[in-house]
Amino acid sequence: MISPGEIEDPQITSEQLLSLKSDIRIIDMLEELATKHCPSQFQDIETGGKISKSNDKALTFKDEGKKMLLQKNYLKALLAFTQSIANAEDKTELLGLAYAGRAEVLFEKGYFKEALQDIERALHNNYPKNFEAKLLEKKLKAEASQNNQPPRKYHENTPTLNQPNPKIPCASNQVEIQRDSYGGRHIVATTNIEAGEIIAIEKPYVVAVGTKPSQRFLHCHECLEVCYNLIPCPGCRTALYCSEKCRDAAKEWYHYNECDLCQFDFNELLSVKTVLKGLKQLSNAGIEGQQFDGTIYKSDRYEEIQELQANKEKRAVRDLFEAANEACIIHHFLTKYSDFFSKQEISGERLKELLFHHYFNTTLNKLTVEKTKKNSLDTEFHEVADAIYAFSSLLNHHCYGNITASFYGSTIVLRAARNIKSGESCCLTYRNYNFAEYPKLVRSHQLWRFYQFTCTCEACENNWPIFDCLNSGDVEKYQKLADQVKTSLKQPGEDVSGIMKVVTNKVKGFSQAEPTKVDINIKRIFCNLFKYSGNKISEF
């Protein structure tokens, strides 16, 4: 292992670290420095021991749920009972009581089918015999009412590709992957693409649900569908799923050892999930004799994820240290508290390298899964989770992007946000750093901070002004269109297909020149109308 004395310590630079040439030498260097300056780097995490399940905590949450239910604060009651279920020890009376409490909340809100599922779960988890009669009475009422339960859809049916690309199964045959003059990959139109056309429909490789209660306790941690009666992992109090199918899929691909980390209160991490799933896929491929030849780009395959850009060579020392520290911590806990190395034929050094690499390429390429609520012309956005999409990650940035994304559960649908010419690069606007909202100086700083590149799109090269300084455009025609959209959204059933055709025709008529205020507003409405058929914010 390299001695800290071989590099100026502690004033090392990223250039000095990167001169070590290999990831494991960088990790070893930083691990030695961390040990030197903080000898007990794991102590804080290990002090409390494993905290996988706790009936004491489950009881506290159950009592909070009962209190909120009496106050008719049904959402808080639901969240509290779900937290009680997540914390309760498996097959205990307390777990049965928590399921029954949540069933009562669901019954009160008219979710009779979900209430019935929870009642059955309560009865199969040592629900007290002296309370059974009342619970069975509730079951009869729910059975009698379930056929009258109105349908509630988190999103419309996921669209389909009309002409799939034989070389990129998740994409349309109107696009291809090319390399730019710097060797980087990006997505290019092979034909003219009209505004609104779908260029890709892609499922994520892995997802990491957010840590807020409205994220963790309302969405499946595997498929991200809204679910008001999530079921827990029996081993940890972190992971929750909409069904046994999702729970089993997570267990098979990554939660088989992620669960051991969650028992020490680690948050779900894209980097860890990616490594665990990738190793399982590589192991399965070896058994089945499948060879990766690179001729077909499969977004559900580890090799594609592993090749995504990481920009390690452009990172600051702080970033390199955080990545190395996380890799060493995960390695330490998997070694000491799991059977990981008995399942995987991999060295500790190689595991650290993979964790180090995917720390960077998941933070660089992750996309935020959203749900939306449309209110007149304004759209409210809530974050659900972060996710990794192999193909969608190849989209370059543009400060006036020509691609818009909408989400159906965890599936991303990419559509043309305006007309795209054959040979033109398909681009998203990263983190919504668009020219109309952020001055060039701010965009440049933030894009380098998060993605380590300098944007050279038309908006940056020509220094397009922010929204307030743009030409107005035909305000009268825009006002007429805005009134049509408002009227359409007020119609029963809120079918937006009619007004979508009108707005689409307007967008197709855009010129390639600097947009006007009206152009910006029409494009915003156009993109948000597509999001309207995707994940919805709904009141419980």
WOLIN-V825860 format. One record per residue. RES is the residue in three letters. PSI is psi in radians with two decimals (999 if undefined). Layout:
RES|PSI, RES|PSI
//
This chain:
MET|2.46, ILE|2.42, SER|2.46, PRO|-0.44, GLY|-0.31, GLU|-0.29, ILE|2.46, GLU|2.21, ASP|2.26, PRO|0.16, GLN|0.95, ILE|2.69, THR|2.83, SER|-0.55, GLU|-0.71, GLN|-0.73, LEU|-0.81, LEU|-0.36, SER|-0.24, LEU|-0.18, LYS|-0.73, SER|2.63, ASP|-0.73, ILE|-0.55, ARG|-0.66, ILE|-0.78, ILE|-0.79, ASP|-0.73, MET|-0.85, LEU|-0.57, GLU|-0.69, GLU|-0.73, LEU|-0.73, ALA|-0.72, THR|-0.64, LYS|-0.78, HIS|-0.31, CYS|1.38, PRO|-0.44, SER|0.93, GLN|-0.38, PHE|-0.15, GLN|-0.76, ASP|-0.67, ILE|-0.64, GLU|-0.30, THR|-0.78, GLY|-0.14, GLY|-3.00, LYS|2.42, ILE|0.84, SER|-0.89, LYS|2.56, SER|1.93, ASN|-0.47, ASP|-0.81, LYS|-0.68, ALA|-0.69, LEU|-0.72, THR|-0.79, PHE|-0.64, LYS|-0.77, ASP|-0.65, GLU|-0.69, GLY|-0.74, LYS|-0.71, LYS|-0.81, MET|-0.61, LEU|-0.73, LEU|-0.57, GLN|0.01, LYS|0.49, ASN|1.43, TYR|-0.62, LEU|-0.82, LYS|-0.61, ALA|-0.77, LEU|-0.83, LEU|-0.69, ALA|-0.77, PHE|-0.63, THR|-0.68, GLN|-0.61, SER|-0.74, ILE|-0.71, ALA|-0.58, ASN|-0.40, ALA|2.49, GLU|2.52, ASP|2.43, LYS|0.43, THR|2.82, GLU|-0.64, LEU|-0.65, LEU|-0.74, GLY|-0.73, LEU|-0.67, ALA|-0.72, TYR|-0.74, ALA|-0.69, GLY|-0.75, ARG|-0.60, ALA|-0.65, GLU|-0.71, VAL|-0.84, LEU|-0.69, PHE|-0.79, GLU|-0.55, LYS|0.08, GLY|0.25, TYR|1.28, PHE|-0.67, LYS|-0.75, GLU|-0.64, ALA|-0.70, LEU|-0.70, GLN|-0.75, ASP|-0.59, ILE|-0.76, GLU|-0.70, ARG|-0.66, ALA|-0.78, LEU|-0.45, HIS|0.07, ASN|0.91, ASN|0.71, TYR|2.38, PRO|2.30, LYS|-0.60, ASN|-0.19, PHE|-0.06, GLU|-0.68, ALA|-0.76, LYS|-0.69, LEU|-0.68, LEU|-0.57, GLU|-0.73, LYS|-0.62, LYS|-0.75, LEU|-0.72, LYS|-0.70, ALA|-0.69, GLU|-0.66, ALA|-0.44, SER|-0.21, GLN|-0.55, ASN|-0.34, ASN|0.04, GLN|2.10, PRO|2.53, PRO|2.38, ARG|2.11, LYS|2.20, TYR|-0.56, HIS|2.84, GLU|3.04, ASN|2.42, THR|2.29, PRO|3.00, THR|2.75, LEU|2.28, ASN|-0.74, GLN|1.51, PRO|2.63, ASN|2.11, PRO|-0.41, LYS|-0.24, ILE|1.52, PRO|-0.51, CYS|-0.08, ALA|2.89, SER|2.76, ASN|0.15, GLN|-0.01, VAL|2.83, GLU|2.88, ILE|2.19, GLN|2.88, ARG|2.40, ASP|-3.07, SER|-0.30, TYR|0.02, GLY|-0.06, GLY|2.62, ARG|2.54, HIS|2.99, ILE|2.28, VAL|2.45, ALA|2.33, THR|-0.21, THR|2.99, ASN|2.31, ILE|2.23, GLU|2.65, ALA|2.29, GLY|-0.30, GLU|2.51, ILE|2.26, ILE|-0.30, ALA|2.58, ILE|1.98, GLU|2.34, LYS|2.65, PRO|2.75, TYR|-0.88, VAL|2.79, VAL|2.72, ALA|1.86, VAL|2.62, GLY|2.92, THR|-0.14, LYS|2.61, PRO|-0.67, SER|-0.22, GLN|-0.94, ARG|-0.61, PHE|0.17, LEU|-0.12, HIS|2.44, CYS|2.33, HIS|-0.05, GLU|-0.89, CYS|-0.18, LEU|0.14, GLU|2.56, VAL|2.33, CYS|2.15, TYR|-0.05, ASN|1.07, LEU|2.63, ILE|2.58, PRO|2.80, CYS|2.32, PRO|-0.24, GLY|-0.50, CYS|2.91, ARG|0.22, THR|-0.89, ALA|2.34, LEU|2.53, TYR|2.75, CYS|-0.30, SER|2.89, GLU|-0.56, LYS|-0.85, CYS|-0.67, ARG|-0.72, ASP|-0.65, ALA|-0.77, ALA|-0.75, LYS|-0.70, GLU|-0.74, TRP|-0.62, TYR|-0.50, HIS|-0.10, TYR|-0.56, ASN|-0.29, GLU|-0.59, CYS|-0.67, ASP|-0.60, LEU|-0.72, CYS|-0.48, GLN|-0.18, PHE|0.37, ASP|0.44, PHE|2.44, ASN|2.75, GLU|2.27, LEU|2.31, LEU|-0.69, SER|-0.76, VAL|-0.81, LYS|-0.74, THR|-0.79, VAL|-0.82, LEU|-0.76, LYS|-0.70, GLY|-0.76, LEU|-0.67, LYS|-0.73, GLN|-0.77, LEU|-0.67, SER|-0.77, ASN|-0.69, ALA|-0.65, GLY|-0.67, ILE|-0.72, GLU|-0.12, GLY|0.35, GLN|2.37, GLN|2.41, PHE|2.07, ASP|-0.09, GLY|0.06, THR|-0.50, ILE|2.28, TYR|1.86, LYS|2.08, SER|-0.15, ASP|0.28, ARG|2.47, TYR|-0.67, GLU|-0.69, GLU|-0.69, ILE|-0.73, GLN|-0.52, GLU|-0.07, LEU|2.59, GLN|2.47, ALA|-0.44, ASN|0.61, LYS|-0.62, GLU|-0.20, LYS|0.09, ARG|2.63, ALA|2.85, VAL|-0.72, ARG|-0.76, ASP|-0.76, LEU|-0.71, PHE|-0.79, GLU|-0.71, ALA|-0.78, ALA|-0.72, ASN|-0.78, GLU|-0.74, ALA|-0.75, CYS|-0.67, ILE|-0.82, ILE|-0.77, HIS|-0.78, HIS|-0.82, PHE|-0.63, LEU|-0.63, THR|-0.79, LYS|-0.54, TYR|0.26, SER|3.01, ASP|0.44, PHE|-0.87, PHE|-0.23, SER|-0.30, LYS|-0.51, GLN|2.36, GLU|1.40, ILE|2.51, SER|2.81, GLY|-0.66, GLU|-0.74, ARG|-0.66, LEU|-0.79, LYS|-0.74, GLU|-0.77, LEU|-0.76, LEU|-0.71, PHE|-0.84, HIS|-0.80, HIS|-0.31, TYR|-0.77, PHE|-0.80, ASN|-0.35, THR|-0.68, THR|-0.58, LEU|-0.64, ASN|-0.07, LYS|2.57, LEU|2.58, THR|2.10, VAL|2.30, GLU|2.82, LYS|2.69, THR|2.80, LYS|2.07, LYS|2.21, ASN|1.78, SER|-2.20, LEU|-0.15, ASP|2.57, THR|2.28, GLU|2.33, PHE|2.32, HIS|2.36, GLU|2.48, VAL|-0.85, ALA|2.96, ASP|2.60, ALA|2.73, ILE|2.17, TYR|2.06, ALA|-0.85, PHE|-0.84, SER|-0.48, SER|-0.27, LEU|-0.15, LEU|2.21, ASN|2.90, HIS|2.56, HIS|2.40, CYS|-0.06, TYR|1.20, GLY|2.63, ASN|0.14, ILE|2.46, THR|2.52, ALA|2.45, SER|2.76, PHE|2.41, TYR|1.68, GLY|-2.13, SER|-0.09, THR|2.30, ILE|2.40, VAL|2.11, LEU|2.21, ARG|2.73, ALA|2.18, ALA|-0.20, ARG|3.07, ASN|2.40, ILE|2.22, LYS|2.65, SER|2.31, GLY|-0.17, GLU|2.50, SER|2.43, CYS|2.20, CYS|2.44, LEU|2.90, THR|1.88, TYR|2.33, ARG|0.46, ASN|0.52, TYR|1.27, ASN|2.71, PHE|-0.55, ALA|-0.43, GLU|-0.52, TYR|2.27, PRO|2.78, LYS|-0.73, LEU|-0.74, VAL|-0.80, ARG|-0.81, SER|-0.77, HIS|-0.83, GLN|-0.68, LEU|-0.64, TRP|-0.68, ARG|-0.78, PHE|-0.54, TYR|-0.11, GLN|0.79, PHE|2.79, THR|2.11, CYS|2.39, THR|0.47, CYS|2.98, GLU|-0.67, ALA|-0.63, CYS|-0.78, GLU|-0.66, ASN|0.04, ASN|0.93, TRP|2.46, PRO|2.80, ILE|2.99, PHE|-0.85, ASP|-0.38, CYS|0.04, LEU|2.79, ASN|2.57, SER|-0.75, GLY|-2.94, ASP|1.53, VAL|-0.64, GLU|-0.79, LYS|-0.64, TYR|-0.75, GLN|-0.65, LYS|-0.75, LEU|-0.75, ALA|-0.70, ASP|-0.66, GLN|-0.73, VAL|-0.78, LYS|-0.77, THR|-0.76, SER|-0.70, LEU|-0.30, LYS|-0.15, GLN|2.59, PRO|2.36, GLY|-0.27, GLU|0.83, ASP|2.04, VAL|0.09, SER|-0.65, GLY|-0.90, ILE|-0.47, MET|-0.68, LYS|-0.71, VAL|-0.82, VAL|-0.69, THR|-0.74, ASN|-0.63, LYS|-0.77, VAL|-0.66, LYS|-0.38, GLY|0.02, PHE|2.53, SER|3.00, GLN|-0.01, ALA|3.13, GLU|2.21, PRO|2.78, THR|3.05, LYS|-0.71, VAL|-0.76, ASP|-0.79, ILE|-0.78, ASN|-0.70, ILE|-0.73, LYS|-0.70, ARG|-0.80, ILE|-0.76, PHE|-0.89, CYS|-0.69, ASN|-0.52, LEU|-0.61, PHE|-0.69, LYS|-0.42, TYR|-0.50, SER|-0.13, GLY|-2.61, ASN|2.28, LYS|2.49, ILE|2.13, SER|2.61, GLU|2.38, PHE|999
//
